[in-house]
Amino acid sequence: MQYEDLYRRIGQIIFSCGPQGARELIVQAELFADDDGGQFQFDYIDENGEPDWFEPDARAIGDLSEALKDFQQYFVDNNMTNGLPVWRKCAINLNVQEEAISIDVQYD
């Protein structure tokens, strides 16, 4: 899978589980090292510019966990870790109006 495809897949998962009328969707993710899911925080900015949080269903969380594991693997397969262990944390920001996504990976 290509880098852009992984971005698109992650964005689609987050968009599909976000609340109606959200301008921006923000996810903080920490993947567990043992390939058994992760810990997530889901926030959004509503149509009035007010922050709030949301809780997606278990399927969306499972799909996002799998997509982020694939994203991690892409980093490993393409030697993008700069000699470090693969990242475990990331911040995802999805601007709904502009249809733009950014994923900032965080190394421990």
Disulfide bonds with the S-S distance in Angstrom:
none
